[in-house]
Amino acid sequence: MTSILFTTMRLLDRLGHHFFIERTRPDTIRLSVTLVGERLEIDVFEDDHIEFSRFCGDESVEGGYQELLLLLQAHAIDSEGLSRRTST
């Protein structure tokens, strides 16, 4: 019996989609897939169920260290691991 993780990875390979394998939680393996105009995070759980998130965008490119710094500061995480938004 093949696990859903390997079935999904073979599907992505067959369709020609590149992906990264990550482990961000103790009970999941994440497959991060970049498509044109979209990014997918596919979480495969220990019990073989799947959840995924879609992140759509226009793929515009922004530049400059100061702009990057402002973006990262606006989405900083405090010492308790809580996201804090700062005004820019």
C-alpha positions as CSV (number, residue, x, y, z in Angstrom):
1,M,0.0,0.0,0.0
2,T,1.5,3.3,-1.1
3,S,1.2,6.3,1.2
4,I,-0.6,9.4,0.0
5,L,2.7,11.3,0.4
6,F,4.5,9.3,-2.2
7,T,1.4,9.2,-4.4
8,T,1.3,13.0,-4.3
9,M,5.0,13.4,-5.0
10,R,4.8,11.0,-8.0
11,L,1.8,13.1,-9.3
12,L,3.8,16.3,-9.0
13,D,6.8,14.6,-10.8
14,R,4.6,13.3,-13.6
15,L,3.0,16.7,-14.1
16,G,6.5,18.4,-14.2
17,H,6.0,20.5,-11.0
18,H,9.0,21.1,-8.9
19,F,8.5,21.0,-5.2
20,F,10.4,21.2,-1.9
21,I,9.8,18.9,1.0
22,E,9.6,20.5,4.5
23,R,8.7,19.5,8.0
24,T,7.3,22.4,9.9
25,R,5.1,20.4,12.3
26,P,5.6,17.1,14.1
27,D,2.7,15.4,12.4
28,T,3.0,16.6,8.8
29,I,5.3,16.7,5.8
30,R,4.8,19.8,3.6
31,L,5.2,19.8,-0.1
32,S,5.8,23.4,-1.3
33,V,5.0,23.8,-5.0
34,T,5.5,26.9,-7.1
35,L,3.2,27.3,-10.1
36,V,2.9,30.3,-12.4
37,G,1.0,32.9,-10.4
38,E,0.4,30.6,-7.5
39,R,2.2,28.8,-4.7
40,L,0.8,25.7,-3.0
41,E,1.6,24.3,0.5
42,I,0.4,20.7,0.6
43,D,0.4,19.3,4.1
44,V,0.3,15.5,4.3
45,F,-0.6,14.3,7.8
46,E,0.6,11.2,9.6
47,D,-2.8,9.7,9.2
48,D,-2.6,10.2,5.4
49,H,-5.1,13.0,5.0
50,I,-4.1,16.1,3.0
51,E,-4.8,19.8,3.5
52,F,-3.5,22.5,1.2
53,S,-3.3,26.3,1.0
54,R,-3.1,28.4,-2.1
55,F,-1.3,31.7,-2.3
56,C,-2.2,33.6,-5.5
57,G,-0.4,36.7,-6.7
58,D,0.6,38.6,-9.8
59,E,4.3,37.7,-9.4
60,S,5.3,41.4,-9.5
61,V,8.9,42.0,-8.5
62,E,9.8,44.6,-6.0
63,G,13.3,45.8,-5.2
64,G,15.5,47.4,-2.6
65,Y,16.8,46.5,0.8
66,Q,14.8,49.2,2.6
67,E,11.6,47.9,1.1
68,L,12.5,44.4,2.1
69,L,13.4,45.5,5.6
70,L,10.0,47.3,6.0
71,L,8.1,44.3,4.9
72,L,9.9,41.9,7.2
73,Q,9.5,44.3,10.2
74,A,5.8,44.6,9.4
75,H,5.5,40.9,9.8
76,A,7.8,40.3,12.7
77,I,7.2,37.7,15.3
78,D,7.7,38.6,18.9
79,S,9.6,36.5,21.5
80,E,6.4,34.5,22.4
81,G,6.0,33.4,18.8
82,L,3.1,35.7,18.2
83,S,2.9,37.6,14.9
84,R,2.8,41.4,15.4
85,R,2.0,43.8,12.7
86,T,3.6,47.2,12.8
87,S,2.5,50.2,10.8
88,T,4.6,51.2,7.9
